Amino acid sequence: MKNNYKDLSIKELNAEEAKLRTELFNLNFQNKVGQLADTSRIRIVKKNIARVKTALKQKEIAGIKE
């Protein structure tokens, strides 16, 4: 499921990126310990981080300051 990040404000995008990075850290930790059953979730979270960063860069290029 793709999220529509381009409709969010810069503040919301930064908050979403922080949340996703925390989730990625926890998933990586669980994977190293051997407690993670669904390892495909790591890939999904990484892609969502990239989507958020792309939306932030597009807003920066467009000159949007929110």
Backbone as CSV, one residue per row, in Angstrom:
resi,resn,N_x,N_y,N_z,CA_x,CA_y,CA_z,C_x,C_y,C_z
1,MET,0.841,-1.177,0.000,0.000,0.000,0.000,0.886,1.241,0.000
2,LYS,0.695,2.062,-1.001,1.436,3.304,-1.067,0.656,4.392,-0.340
3,ASN,1.377,5.179,0.412,0.761,6.310,1.096,0.942,7.544,0.245
4,ASN,-0.004,8.464,0.336,0.069,9.681,-0.444,0.750,10.759,0.400
5,TYR,2.063,10.818,0.308,2.842,11.726,1.137,2.899,13.140,0.579
6,LYS,2.623,13.318,-0.709,2.767,14.651,-1.274,1.685,15.612,-0.798
7,ASP,0.634,15.102,-0.174,-0.425,15.965,0.354,-0.142,16.456,1.772
8,LEU,0.886,15.917,2.408,1.209,16.293,3.778,2.078,17.546,3.805
9,SER,2.036,18.247,4.927,2.889,19.425,5.090,4.304,18.965,5.444
10,ILE,5.235,19.905,5.409,6.628,19.587,5.702,6.776,19.098,7.145
11,LYS,6.065,19.728,8.057,6.127,19.328,9.463,5.615,17.893,9.642
12,GLU,4.518,17.573,8.957,3.962,16.230,9.037,4.900,15.199,8.395
13,LEU,5.545,15.591,7.292,6.489,14.693,6.637,7.693,14.407,7.516
14,ASN,8.200,15.431,8.194,9.331,15.222,9.110,8.940,14.303,10.266
15,ALA,7.735,14.470,10.780,7.251,13.609,11.861,7.088,12.170,11.369
16,GLU,6.574,12.010,10.161,6.392,10.683,9.590,7.741,10.001,9.357
17,GLU,8.730,10.763,8.882,10.062,10.199,8.671,10.672,9.733,9.991
18,ALA,10.520,10.520,11.037,11.048,10.139,12.349,10.368,8.873,12.850
19,LYS,9.062,8.784,12.657,8.318,7.602,13.088,8.778,6.361,12.327
20,LEU,8.958,6.509,11.014,9.391,5.387,10.198,10.812,4.955,10.536
21,ARG,11.694,5.919,10.822,13.070,5.571,11.187,13.112,4.817,12.519
22,THR,12.262,5.207,13.458,12.171,4.496,14.733,11.665,3.078,14.509
23,GLU,10.650,2.950,13.652,10.118,1.625,13.347,11.179,0.751,12.668
24,LEU,11.956,1.342,11.752,13.010,0.594,11.073,14.070,0.128,12.069
25,PHE,14.447,0.995,12.998,15.425,0.617,14.023,14.915,-0.575,14.827
26,ASN,13.639,-0.497,15.242,13.064,-1.585,16.031,12.984,-2.882,15.230
27,LEU,12.619,-2.782,13.955,12.544,-3.974,13.113,13.922,-4.605,12.924
28,ASN,14.936,-3.771,12.687,16.294,-4.290,12.537,16.772,-4.967,13.824
29,PHE,16.443,-4.370,14.947,16.824,-4.946,16.231,16.150,-6.303,16.432
30,GLN,14.846,-6.359,16.147,14.114,-7.617,16.284,14.663,-8.677,15.338
31,ASN,15.072,-8.250,14.147,15.620,-9.189,13.174,16.949,-9.768,13.663
32,LYS,17.787,-8.926,14.235,19.093,-9.386,14.731,18.940,-10.345,15.912
33,VAL,17.925,-10.094,16.744,17.707,-10.934,17.916,17.006,-12.240,17.526
34,GLY,16.340,-12.219,16.381,15.645,-13.413,15.916,14.177,-13.447,16.273
35,GLN,13.608,-12.310,16.615,12.206,-12.251,17.011,11.286,-11.787,15.887
36,LEU,11.842,-11.403,14.743,11.034,-10.851,13.659,10.567,-11.973,12.742
37,ALA,9.246,-12.136,12.633,8.690,-13.192,11.794,8.542,-12.732,10.340
38,ASP,8.140,-11.486,10.137,7.886,-10.965,8.794,8.998,-9.993,8.406
39,THR,10.052,-10.511,7.775,11.197,-9.672,7.434,10.914,-8.748,6.249
40,SER,9.854,-8.992,5.508,9.526,-8.125,4.374,9.080,-6.738,4.850
41,ARG,8.709,-6.630,6.101,8.288,-5.334,6.656,9.445,-4.335,6.635
42,ILE,10.679,-4.806,6.785,11.851,-3.928,6.749,11.934,-3.236,5.397
43,ARG,11.759,-3.993,4.329,11.817,-3.445,2.975,10.709,-2.413,2.743
44,ILE,9.528,-2.694,3.235,8.394,-1.780,3.068,8.665,-0.459,3.783
45,VAL,9.190,-0.533,4.996,9.474,0.678,5.770,10.563,1.502,5.090
46,LYS,11.595,0.836,4.554,12.652,1.555,3.842,12.091,2.293,2.622
47,LYS,11.194,1.653,1.907,10.589,2.302,0.738,9.731,3.490,1.148
48,ASN,9.022,3.364,2.267,8.209,4.481,2.743,9.085,5.658,3.174
49,ILE,10.239,5.370,3.772,11.175,6.441,4.136,11.633,7.159,2.870
50,ALA,11.937,6.403,1.838,12.360,7.002,0.569,11.252,7.854,-0.033
51,ARG,10.018,7.405,0.079,8.881,8.180,-0.440,8.730,9.504,0.308
52,VAL,8.896,9.458,1.623,8.798,10.676,2.427,9.916,11.644,2.051
53,LYS,11.129,11.126,1.918,12.268,11.981,1.562,12.082,12.583,0.171
54,THR,11.504,11.823,-0.750,11.234,12.337,-2.095,10.220,13.467,-2.035
55,ALA,9.164,13.290,-1.248,8.152,14.334,-1.114,8.751,15.590,-0.492
56,LEU,9.629,15.430,0.496,10.296,16.581,1.110,11.171,17.310,0.094
57,LYS,11.912,16.566,-0.701,12.792,17.174,-1.704,11.982,17.905,-2.766
58,GLN,10.849,17.340,-3.178,9.994,17.995,-4.164,9.455,19.318,-3.628
59,LYS,9.094,19.328,-2.347,8.604,20.567,-1.747,9.728,21.589,-1.631
60,GLU,10.938,21.122,-1.346,12.092,22.027,-1.265,12.384,22.647,-2.622
61,ILE,12.343,21.857,-3.658,12.601,22.351,-5.014,11.511,23.339,-5.436
62,ALA,10.284,23.050,-5.057,9.174,23.926,-5.416,9.176,25.220,-4.598
63,GLY,9.958,25.249,-3.543,10.057,26.457,-2.720,8.965,26.588,-1.709
64,ILE,8.331,25.484,-1.353,7.259,25.497,-0.360,7.882,25.500,1.017
65,LYS,7.525,26.482,1.831,8.022,26.570,3.204,6.813,26.611,4.143
66,GLU,6.539,25.473,4.739,5.386,25.394,5.647,5.839,25.194,7.061
